[in-house]
C-alpha cells in the first residue's frame, strides 16, 4: 500500500492570472482535501473547468503533507 499524502485544492479570484495573489480571501472556494496527487488533480481539473471563462479565477493544489513537518533553518 502506498503512503497517503494530503493535498488541498482551492481557488478564487486572483489579481493577476499569472500569479497566486488571491483578491478576496473570505470567498475562497475550498474544493477539498485528497489522499493522492491523482485525485487532487482530478478535482482541480473539474473545478478549473467550471471557471474556464473567467481568466481571473484560479484553482491550485497545495501539497499539505510537505508542510506537516517543516525543516527549521537551524536544522538544515
Short mmCIF file of the C-alpha atoms (twelve columns), coordinates in Angstrom:
data_MODEL
# 
_entry.id   MODEL 
# 
loop_
_atom_site.group_PDB 
_atom_site.id 
_atom_site.type_symbol 
_atom_site.label_atom_id 
_atom_site.label_alt_id 
_atom_site.label_comp_id 
_atom_site.label_asym_id 
_atom_site.label_seq_id 
_atom_site.Cartn_x 
_atom_site.Cartn_y 
_atom_site.Cartn_z 
_atom_site.pdbx_PDB_model_num 
ATOM 1  C CA . UNK A 1  0.000   0.000  0.000   1 
ATOM 2  C CA . UNK A 2  1.333   3.454  -0.907  1 
ATOM 3  C CA . UNK A 3  1.808   6.272  1.562   1 
ATOM 4  C CA . UNK A 4  -1.191  8.578  1.955   1 
ATOM 5  C CA . UNK A 5  -0.354  12.202 1.238   1 
ATOM 6  C CA . UNK A 6  -2.639  15.176 1.851   1 
ATOM 7  C CA . UNK A 7  -3.380  17.596 -0.988  1 
ATOM 8  C CA . UNK A 8  -5.653  20.654 -0.708  1 
ATOM 9  C CA . UNK A 9  -7.486  22.034 -3.749  1 
ATOM 10 C CA . UNK A 10 -8.890  25.559 -3.577  1 
ATOM 11 C CA . UNK A 11 -9.450  28.566 -5.784  1 
ATOM 12 C CA . UNK A 12 -10.604 32.119 -6.038  1 
ATOM 13 C CA . UNK A 13 -10.215 35.411 -7.820  1 
ATOM 14 C CA . UNK A 14 -6.591  36.476 -8.351  1 
ATOM 15 C CA . UNK A 15 -5.307  39.970 -9.152  1 
ATOM 16 C CA . UNK A 16 -3.086  38.647 -11.971 1 
ATOM 17 C CA . UNK A 17 -3.851  35.388 -13.821 1 
ATOM 18 C CA . UNK A 18 -0.125  34.583 -13.881 1 
ATOM 19 C CA . UNK A 19 0.164   34.779 -10.076 1 
ATOM 20 C CA . UNK A 20 -1.433  33.488 -6.898  1 
ATOM 21 C CA . UNK A 21 -2.339  36.742 -5.147  1 
ATOM 22 C CA . UNK A 22 -5.922  35.961 -4.140  1 
ATOM 23 C CA . UNK A 23 -8.070  39.096 -4.001  1 
ATOM 24 C CA . UNK A 24 -10.907 38.041 -1.683  1 
ATOM 25 C CA . UNK A 25 -9.717  35.517 0.881   1 
ATOM 26 C CA . UNK A 26 -13.159 35.468 2.539   1 
ATOM 27 C CA . UNK A 27 -14.640 33.936 -0.614  1 
ATOM 28 C CA . UNK A 28 -12.107 31.185 -1.356  1 
ATOM 29 C CA . UNK A 29 -13.701 28.089 -2.861  1 
ATOM 30 C CA . UNK A 30 -12.307 25.152 -0.897  1 
ATOM 31 C CA . UNK A 31 -12.835 22.146 -3.159  1 
ATOM 32 C CA . UNK A 32 -11.438 19.633 -0.672  1 
ATOM 33 C CA . UNK A 33 -8.541  17.568 0.626   1 
ATOM 34 C CA . UNK A 34 -7.374  14.454 -1.188  1 
ATOM 35 C CA . UNK A 35 -5.127  11.488 -0.313  1 
ATOM 36 C CA . UNK A 36 -3.169  11.473 -3.570  1 
ATOM 37 C CA . UNK A 37 -1.989  13.863 -6.232  1 
ATOM 38 C CA . UNK A 38 -4.023  11.987 -8.859  1 
ATOM 39 C CA . UNK A 39 -7.309  12.526 -7.013  1 
ATOM 40 C CA . UNK A 40 -6.397  16.148 -6.254  1 
ATOM 41 C CA . UNK A 41 -5.567  16.716 -9.921  1 
ATOM 42 C CA . UNK A 42 -8.927  15.295 -10.995 1 
ATOM 43 C CA . UNK A 43 -10.715 17.622 -8.552  1 
ATOM 44 C CA . UNK A 44 -8.585  20.570 -9.708  1 
ATOM 45 C CA . UNK A 45 -9.432  19.864 -13.363 1 
ATOM 46 C CA . UNK A 46 -13.148 19.717 -12.603 1 
ATOM 47 C CA . UNK A 47 -13.127 22.931 -10.578 1 
ATOM 48 C CA . UNK A 48 -10.902 24.749 -13.076 1 
ATOM 49 C CA . UNK A 49 -13.115 23.714 -15.966 1 
ATOM 50 C CA . UNK A 50 -16.146 25.182 -14.203 1 
ATOM 51 C CA . UNK A 51 -14.475 28.640 -14.272 1 
ATOM 52 C CA . UNK A 52 -12.725 28.335 -17.652 1 
ATOM 53 C CA . UNK A 53 -14.333 31.546 -18.963 1 
ATOM 54 C CA . UNK A 54 -13.085 33.679 -16.041 1 
ATOM 55 C CA . UNK A 55 -9.379  34.417 -16.546 1 
ATOM 56 C CA . UNK A 56 -9.076  35.888 -13.043 1 
ATOM 57 C CA . UNK A 57 -10.365 32.772 -11.278 1 
ATOM 58 C CA . UNK A 58 -7.658  30.264 -10.422 1 
ATOM 59 C CA . UNK A 59 -7.558  26.902 -8.667  1 
ATOM 60 C CA . UNK A 60 -4.403  25.480 -7.099  1 
ATOM 61 C CA . UNK A 61 -3.194  22.260 -5.499  1 
ATOM 62 C CA . UNK A 62 -1.266  22.613 -2.242  1 
ATOM 63 C CA . UNK A 63 0.848   19.693 -1.011  1 
ATOM 64 C CA . UNK A 64 -0.111  19.879 2.671   1 
ATOM 65 C CA . UNK A 65 1.939   16.789 3.521   1 
ATOM 66 C CA . UNK A 66 5.085   18.835 2.752   1 
ATOM 67 C CA . UNK A 67 4.048   21.402 5.370   1 
ATOM 68 C CA . UNK A 68 3.269   18.993 8.202   1 
ATOM 69 C CA . UNK A 69 6.879   18.567 9.221   1 
ATOM 70 C CA . UNK A 70 8.726   21.672 8.048   1 
ATOM 71 C CA . UNK A 71 12.507  21.787 8.247   1 
ATOM 72 C CA . UNK A 72 13.616  24.603 10.535  1 
ATOM 73 C CA . UNK A 73 16.525  26.783 9.384   1 
ATOM 74 C CA . UNK A 74 18.737  25.723 12.313  1 
ATOM 75 C CA . UNK A 75 18.086  22.041 11.475  1 
ATOM 76 C CA . UNK A 76 19.048  22.337 7.790   1 
# 
